[in-house]
């Protein structure tokens, strides 16, 4: 199984869940070979020297990576940009991807709200509000990433403020992300950006990929989708079905935000296992 993080996340998101996924305490629980790479330009991965490293190219690189590791077929999970890449993996590479589990379902554009429930309509309104009023960071990184990039590699305080703001707003908390996420894990994440000098190169994923998901892309492999209640984008199931043609499990937990592997790690593992179990059952 390949786990793909997003921004402003990193492989630090998976520190508290990888051991349980690979070597579960419950002898009856499934165990996975877990591959959790840093995205190009993030953390321990090289900083791309050329343009073009968008999500389509990253997904193709993941297939090659898994093949070199000996996995011709595999499962994929992701959230945020990792969810986008996981969607591309499922849509473009069905010969290699058994199925997917994603926290970030992206519907094709232009779908009507007719027939949506009241809760689903609220999801669409909240998402629209987020992109209209709270997404300046994304517009900056998608259009002028180098401008903010200089401060992200020059000032540790600037980097921390830029990233901590997202943990504060996107987690399922009232006053502080530290209500559910340890200071150590957030500092692990920010320090990884700082020590590898990847604040600017990581920001460029927005420049390379913002709004770039092919509207015609369809995912026919089995898909498990989880929508955490305090995530910044939530897609109604009727909309998701227009892209993900074989949804085998749909879950809407009561708690959790954009960083569930850090906020609710035990539940995250349980949900991932159950989602992938449904995916594997559909492949038999």
matplotlib code that plots the C-alpha trace (Angstrom):
import matplotlib.pyplot as plt

x = [0.0, 1.3, 0.3, 0.5, 0.6, -0.4, 0.5, 1.4, 1.7, 4.6, 5.6, 5.4, 1.6, 2.1, 4.6, 1.9, 0.0, 2.6, 3.6, 0.0, -0.7, 2.4, 2.5, -0.9, -1.3, -4.5, -3.3, -6.5, -6.1, -4.6, -0.9, 0.4, 3.7, 3.6, 5.3, 5.1, 7.2, 7.8, 6.3, 8.7, 10.0, 9.0, 11.1, 13.5, 12.7, 14.7, 13.6, 12.6, 15.0, 12.5, 8.8, 6.1, 6.0, 2.3, 0.0, -0.2, 3.6, 3.8, 1.2, 3.2, 6.4, 4.6, 3.7, 7.4, 8.5, 6.2, 7.3, 10.9, 10.1, 8.5, 4.8, 3.2, -0.2, -1.0, -3.5, -3.3, -4.4, -4.2, -5.7, -5.2, -2.8, -2.3, -6.0, -5.7, -2.7, -4.6, -7.5, -5.1, -3.5, -6.9, -8.1, -4.9, -3.3, -6.1, -3.7, -1.5, -3.9, -6.2, -8.3, -8.1, -9.0, -9.2, -10.1, -10.4, -13.0, -13.1, -16.3, -16.3, -17.1, -20.5, -22.7, -26.1, -27.2, -30.7, -31.4, -28.7, -29.7, -29.7, -26.4, -24.8, -25.9, -24.2, -21.0, -21.0, -21.6, -18.8, -16.4, -17.4, -16.9, -13.5, -12.2, -13.7, -12.6, -10.0, -7.7, -5.4, -2.4, -3.4, -3.9, -0.5, 1.3, -0.6, 0.4, 3.5, 5.1, 8.6, 7.5, 6.4, 9.0, 11.9, 10.5, 9.7, 13.4, 14.8, 12.8, 11.9, 9.3, 7.8, 7.6, 6.0, 3.4, 2.6, 2.1, 0.7, -2.1, -3.4, -3.2, -5.1, -7.9, -8.2, -8.2, -11.3, -10.7, -12.1, -9.1, -5.9, -4.6, -2.8, -6.1, -5.8, -2.4, 0.8, 3.3, 6.0, 4.2, 3.6, 7.2, 8.3, 6.4, 7.6, 11.2, 11.2, 10.4, 13.0, 16.0, 15.5, 15.0, 11.8, 9.4, 9.6, 9.8, 6.8, 4.7, 5.2, 2.9, 0.1, 1.7, 2.0, -1.3, -3.9, -7.3, -5.5, -7.4, -8.8, -12.6, -13.0, -11.0, -13.0, -12.0, -13.3, -11.3, -13.0, -13.0, -13.5, -14.1, -14.1, -15.3, -14.1, -16.5, -14.0, -12.1, -11.9, -13.5, -16.3, -17.9, -21.5, -21.8, -24.0, -21.3, -18.5, -20.3, -19.9, -16.1, -15.7, -17.7, -17.4, -17.7, -17.6, -17.6, -18.6, -17.9, -18.7, -17.2, -18.3, -14.9, -11.7, -10.4, -7.9, -5.2, -7.0, -3.8, -2.6, -5.9, -7.6, -4.9, -6.7, -9.9, -7.9, -6.3, -9.6, -11.3, -8.4, -8.5, -12.3, -12.2, -9.4, -11.2, -14.2, -11.9, -10.2, -13.5, -14.7, -11.6, -12.2]
y = [0.0, 3.5, 6.4, 9.8, 13.0, 16.5, 20.1, 21.3, 17.7, 15.3, 11.8, 12.9, 12.5, 8.8, 8.3, 7.2, 4.8, 3.0, 0.5, -0.5, -0.9, -3.0, -5.0, -4.8, -5.6, -7.6, -10.9, -11.0, -7.6, -7.3, -6.3, -4.3, -3.5, 0.3, 2.7, 6.4, 8.5, 12.2, 14.1, 15.5, 18.8, 17.8, 16.5, 13.8, 13.8, 15.8, 19.2, 19.1, 21.0, 21.3, 22.3, 19.7, 17.8, 17.9, 15.2, 13.2, 12.9, 12.1, 9.3, 7.8, 8.0, 6.2, 3.3, 3.1, 3.4, 0.5, -1.6, -1.2, -2.2, -5.4, -4.4, -4.7, -4.2, -2.3, -0.3, 3.5, 6.0, 9.7, 13.0, 16.6, 16.5, 12.8, 12.3, 14.0, 11.8, 8.7, 9.6, 9.8, 6.5, 4.8, 6.5, 6.2, 3.0, 0.4, -2.4, -1.6, -0.2, -2.7, 0.0, 3.3, 4.8, 8.6, 11.5, 13.9, 12.9, 15.4, 15.5, 16.6, 20.3, 21.8, 19.3, 20.6, 20.7, 19.4, 16.3, 16.9, 16.6, 19.6, 18.4, 17.8, 21.3, 22.7, 20.8, 22.5, 25.9, 25.4, 24.4, 27.4, 29.7, 28.1, 28.8, 32.3, 33.6, 31.3, 30.1, 33.0, 30.7, 28.4, 31.3, 32.7, 29.3, 28.6, 31.9, 33.3, 30.4, 31.8, 35.1, 33.4, 30.7, 32.9, 33.5, 29.8, 28.9, 32.0, 32.3, 29.4, 31.7, 32.6, 28.9, 27.9, 30.7, 29.7, 26.1, 26.3, 28.5, 25.6, 23.1, 25.6, 26.2, 22.8, 20.5, 19.5, 21.7, 24.9, 27.0, 25.3, 22.4, 21.1, 20.0, 16.9, 17.0, 16.9, 19.8, 17.3, 16.0, 19.5, 20.5, 17.3, 18.3, 21.9, 20.9, 18.5, 21.3, 23.6, 21.2, 20.0, 23.6, 22.5, 25.2, 26.8, 23.6, 22.1, 25.2, 24.7, 21.7, 24.3, 26.1, 22.7, 21.2, 23.7, 22.9, 20.5, 17.3, 16.1, 16.7, 13.6, 11.3, 8.4, 5.9, 2.4, 0.5, -0.1, 3.1, 3.7, 7.3, 9.0, 12.5, 13.8, 16.5, 19.3, 18.9, 21.9, 20.3, 17.7, 16.2, 15.0, 11.3, 11.8, 14.1, 11.7, 8.9, 10.8, 10.3, 7.2, 4.6, 1.8, 3.2, 0.2, 2.1, 5.6, 6.9, 10.2, 10.0, 12.2, 13.6, 14.6, 17.3, 17.6, 15.6, 12.5, 10.4, 12.9, 14.0, 10.6, 8.0, 5.0, 5.7, 6.5, 3.1, 1.4, 3.3, 2.7, -1.1, -1.3, 0.7, -1.4, -4.6, -3.4, -2.6, -6.0, -7.8, -6.2, -7.3, -11.0]
z = [0.0, -0.9, 1.4, -0.1, 2.0, 0.9, 1.8, 4.4, 5.5, 5.0, 5.9, 9.5, 9.2, 9.2, 12.0, 14.5, 12.2, 10.0, 12.7, 13.4, 9.7, 9.1, 12.3, 14.0, 17.6, 16.8, 15.1, 13.1, 11.6, 8.1, 7.8, 4.9, 3.4, 3.7, 1.3, 2.3, 0.0, 0.2, -2.7, -5.2, -3.7, -0.2, 2.6, 1.6, -2.1, -4.5, -5.5, -9.2, -11.4, -14.2, -14.4, -15.1, -11.8, -11.4, -10.0, -13.2, -13.4, -9.7, -10.0, -12.9, -10.8, -7.9, -10.3, -11.3, -7.7, -6.6, -9.5, -8.6, -5.1, -6.5, -6.3, -9.7, -8.2, -5.0, -3.0, -2.7, 0.0, 0.2, 1.4, 0.2, -2.8, -1.9, -2.5, -5.9, -6.8, -5.5, -7.8, -10.7, -9.8, -9.8, -13.0, -15.1, -13.9, -13.2, -14.3, -11.3, -8.7, -7.0, -5.5, -3.6, -0.3, -0.4, 2.0, -0.9, -3.5, -6.4, -8.5, -12.1, -12.5, -13.2, -11.4, -10.2, -6.6, -7.5, -5.5, -2.8, 0.8, 3.1, 4.6, 1.2, 0.1, 3.2, 2.2, -1.2, 0.4, 3.0, 0.2, -1.9, 1.1, 1.8, -1.8, -1.9, 1.5, 3.1, 0.3, -0.3, 0.5, -2.4, -4.9, -3.8, -4.3, -7.5, -9.2, -7.5, -5.5, -5.5, -3.9, -0.7, -1.2, -0.3, 3.2, 3.6, 3.3, 5.0, 8.2, 10.5, 12.2, 8.8, 7.8, 11.1, 10.9, 7.3, 8.2, 11.7, 10.4, 8.4, 11.3, 13.4, 10.9, 9.4, 12.4, 14.3, 17.3, 19.0, 19.9, 19.1, 17.0, 20.0, 21.5, 19.3, 17.7, 19.7, 19.5, 18.7, 15.5, 14.2, 14.9, 13.2, 10.1, 10.1, 10.9, 8.0, 5.7, 7.4, 7.5, 3.9, 2.7, 0.8, 1.8, -1.7, -3.8, -1.9, -2.5, -6.3, -6.4, -6.4, -9.4, -11.3, -10.4, -9.1, -10.8, -13.1, -12.5, -15.8, -15.8, -18.0, -15.7, -14.3, -11.6, -12.3, -9.6, -6.3, -4.2, -0.5, 0.4, 3.8, 4.5, 7.9, 9.2, 9.7, 6.5, 4.3, 1.2, 1.3, -1.8, -1.8, -2.6, -5.7, -7.1, -6.2, -8.0, -11.3, -11.1, -8.9, -10.7, -8.1, -4.6, -2.3, 1.0, 2.0, 5.5, 7.3, 10.7, 13.6, 14.4, 12.6, 10.3, 7.5, 9.4, 10.7, 11.0, 13.5, 15.1, 15.5, 14.6, 16.1, 14.2, 11.0, 11.1, 11.7, 8.9, 6.5, 7.2, 6.8, 3.6, 2.0, 3.2, 1.1, -1.8, -1.7, -1.3, -4.5, -6.5, -5.7]

ax = plt.figure().add_subplot(projection="3d")
ax.plot(x, y, z, "-o")
ax.set_aspect("equal")
plt.show()
